[in-house]
Structures are given as C-alpha cells and as structure tokens.
Amino acid sequence: MKRQTGKIFLMVGLTLLLLTFVGNAVAQDKPANNMQLVLEKVKADKKLLVAQNMQLAESEAKAFWPIYEQYQNELFLIRAQTLKLINSYAESYDTMTNSKAKKLLNDFTSIEALRLKLVKAYIPKFQKVLSDVKVARYIQIENKINAALYFELASRIPLITEKP
C-alpha cells in the first residue's frame, strides 16, 4: 500500500507540474477543451489519492467532499498565481535586476501567505465534519502533494544569478 501511495503522490505531483508548464501553451492553442481535459484528469487523480488515504465513512465523505471541492477551487487560484510568478521569473532571468528580484520576492511571499491563510481558513471547516486526526491526515496529504510539486519545480528552475 505504501509503494502504491508513493506512486500516486508522484503521479499527482508530476501531473500538477505538467499542468504548470503546459497550461499556458494549451490554453492559447485551443479554447479550454484540451486544458479542461488536463484539469479534470489532475482533479480526478488527486481526489482518488485523497479518497484512498482518508478512509472516510460514508457520512464523513458526504460532508467532506463538498468542502474539499471548495478548497481545491481556491487552491487552484493560488497555483495560478504561482504559475504567473514562475513565468515572470523566466522572463526576467537573463536581465535580472535588484528591483525585479525584489518584486519576485514580494510576490512569492504574498502567494505563500495566501496559501497559509487558505489552509487556516479551511481547517475549521474540515474540523466541523471530521475528527482532528482525519483533518491532520488530509493536511498531510496536501502537504505531500505540495512537496512533490515544489521539488519538481525546484529541480527544473535554475537558481537566480547576479549579473555583473
């Protein structure tokens, strides 16, 4: 089971990474159809991963999934901001200045603050329908997915360099 879960985490992380890198190109090529298919696949894979690891009773599931969907919709908006930040970094990479770097830092910390604010806002909502243990498990799952995504992004994004 652990090996299967690890593979699913990796698959979801890589799918999110694919969404991050391919998202703009696909969205510009054709109106939403291809992008919508990718998004639906990512959502379904992630939901399957969560379902397999949450071990929810039927009554818990009924209450949990609508809150989960709301949370995912808001989380997607934050990930879209992260994509914009990565694109800004890529556009500025060869001509990086202190002012551009400062803006990137400010944008990064704003996005991270929003992500943390979102988690803090949703924990009480999840606690209304699940035990604290199950809420903690869910947050762990989200953190593992984020860690896989950030690891992949970090391995592909070059370190910033100071230009002479």
C-alpha positions as CSV (number, residue, x, y, z in Angstrom):
1,M,0.0,0.0,0.0
2,K,2.8,2.4,0.8
3,R,4.5,1.8,-2.5
4,Q,1.2,2.4,-4.4
5,T,0.5,5.6,-2.4
6,G,4.1,6.8,-3.2
7,K,3.5,6.2,-6.9
8,I,0.2,8.1,-6.7
9,F,1.8,11.0,-4.9
10,L,4.5,11.2,-7.6
11,M,1.9,10.9,-10.4
12,V,-0.2,13.7,-9.0
13,G,2.8,15.9,-8.4
14,L,4.1,15.3,-11.9
15,T,0.6,15.9,-13.4
16,L,0.4,19.2,-11.5
17,L,3.9,20.0,-12.8
18,L,2.7,19.2,-16.3
19,L,-0.3,21.4,-15.8
20,T,2.0,24.2,-14.6
21,F,4.3,24.0,-17.6
22,V,1.8,23.1,-20.3
23,G,-1.1,25.2,-19.0
24,N,-0.4,28.4,-20.9
25,A,0.5,26.8,-24.2
26,V,-2.5,24.5,-24.3
27,A,-4.9,27.3,-23.2
28,Q,-3.6,29.5,-26.0
29,D,-3.8,26.8,-28.7
30,K,-7.4,25.8,-28.3
31,P,-10.3,27.2,-26.3
32,A,-10.3,25.4,-23.0
33,N,-11.1,21.9,-24.4
34,N,-7.6,20.4,-24.0
35,M,-6.9,22.4,-20.9
36,Q,-10.2,21.3,-19.4
37,L,-9.3,17.7,-20.0
38,V,-6.0,18.0,-18.3
39,L,-7.6,19.8,-15.4
40,E,-10.2,17.2,-15.0
41,K,-7.6,14.4,-15.0
42,V,-5.5,16.2,-12.4
43,K,-8.5,16.7,-10.2
44,A,-9.6,13.1,-10.5
45,D,-6.2,11.7,-9.8
46,K,-5.8,13.9,-6.8
47,K,-9.3,13.1,-5.5
48,L,-8.5,9.4,-5.9
49,L,-5.3,9.8,-3.9
50,V,-7.2,11.7,-1.1
51,A,-10.0,9.1,-1.1
52,Q,-7.6,6.2,-0.8
53,N,-5.8,7.7,2.1
54,M,-8.6,9.3,4.1
55,Q,-10.6,6.2,4.8
56,L,-13.8,8.1,5.3
57,A,-17.0,6.6,6.5
58,E,-20.0,7.3,4.2
59,S,-21.4,10.0,6.4
60,E,-18.0,11.7,6.7
61,A,-17.5,11.5,2.9
62,K,-20.9,13.2,2.3
63,A,-19.8,16.2,4.4
64,F,-16.1,16.2,3.4
65,W,-16.2,16.2,-0.4
66,P,-18.1,19.5,-0.9
67,I,-15.7,21.3,1.4
68,Y,-12.8,19.6,-0.4
69,E,-14.1,20.8,-3.8
70,Q,-14.4,24.4,-2.5
71,Y,-10.8,24.2,-1.1
72,Q,-9.4,22.8,-4.3
73,N,-11.0,25.6,-6.3
74,E,-9.4,28.2,-4.1
75,L,-6.1,26.4,-4.1
76,F,-6.1,26.3,-7.9
77,L,-6.3,30.1,-7.9
78,I,-3.2,30.3,-5.8
79,R,-1.4,27.8,-8.0
80,A,-2.3,30.0,-11.0
81,Q,-0.6,32.9,-9.2
82,T,2.4,30.6,-8.7
83,L,2.5,29.9,-12.4
84,K,2.4,33.7,-13.2
85,L,5.3,34.1,-10.7
86,I,7.3,31.4,-12.5
87,N,6.6,33.0,-15.8
88,S,7.8,36.4,-14.5
89,Y,10.9,34.8,-13.2
90,A,11.6,33.1,-16.6
91,E,11.0,36.4,-18.5
92,S,13.4,38.2,-16.1
93,Y,16.0,35.5,-15.8
94,D,18.6,36.9,-18.3
95,T,18.0,40.5,-17.4
96,M,17.6,40.2,-13.6
97,T,18.0,43.4,-11.6
98,N,17.6,44.1,-7.9
99,S,14.2,45.7,-8.4
100,K,13.0,42.7,-10.4
101,A,14.3,40.3,-7.8
102,K,12.6,42.3,-5.0
103,K,9.3,42.2,-6.9
104,L,9.7,38.4,-7.3
105,L,10.4,38.0,-3.6
106,N,7.4,40.2,-2.6
107,D,5.1,38.2,-5.0
108,F,6.4,34.9,-3.6
109,T,5.8,35.8,0.0
110,S,2.4,37.1,-0.9
111,I,1.4,33.9,-2.6
112,E,2.8,31.8,0.3
113,A,0.9,34.0,2.8
114,L,-2.3,33.4,0.8
115,R,-1.8,29.7,0.8
116,L,-1.3,29.6,4.5
117,K,-4.3,31.9,5.0
118,L,-6.4,29.5,2.9
119,V,-5.2,26.4,5.0
120,K,-6.0,28.3,8.2
121,A,-9.5,29.2,6.9
122,Y,-10.4,25.7,5.8
123,I,-9.1,23.7,8.8
124,P,-12.1,24.7,11.0
125,K,-14.4,23.9,8.1
126,F,-12.9,20.4,7.9
127,Q,-13.0,20.0,11.7
128,K,-16.8,20.5,11.7
129,V,-17.2,17.3,9.6
130,L,-14.1,15.2,10.5
131,S,-12.1,14.3,13.6
132,D,-8.9,16.3,14.2
133,V,-6.9,13.1,13.3
134,K,-8.6,12.9,9.9
135,V,-8.2,16.6,9.3
136,A,-4.5,16.3,10.2
137,R,-4.2,13.4,7.8
138,Y,-5.8,15.4,5.0
139,I,-3.5,18.3,5.5
140,Q,-0.6,15.9,5.5
141,I,-1.8,14.6,2.1
142,E,-2.0,18.1,0.7
143,N,1.5,18.9,2.1
144,K,3.0,15.8,0.5
145,I,1.5,16.7,-2.9
146,N,2.8,20.3,-2.5
147,A,6.2,19.0,-1.5
148,A,6.3,16.7,-4.6
149,L,5.2,19.6,-6.8
150,Y,7.7,22.1,-5.3
151,F,10.5,19.6,-5.5
152,E,9.9,19.0,-9.2
153,L,9.6,22.8,-9.8
154,A,12.8,23.5,-7.8
155,S,14.7,20.9,-9.8
156,R,13.7,22.5,-13.1
157,I,14.1,26.2,-12.2
158,P,17.6,27.5,-12.2
159,L,19.0,29.4,-9.3
160,I,18.9,33.2,-9.7
161,T,22.3,34.7,-10.6
162,E,23.5,38.2,-10.1
163,K,24.6,39.8,-13.3
164,P,27.9,41.8,-13.3
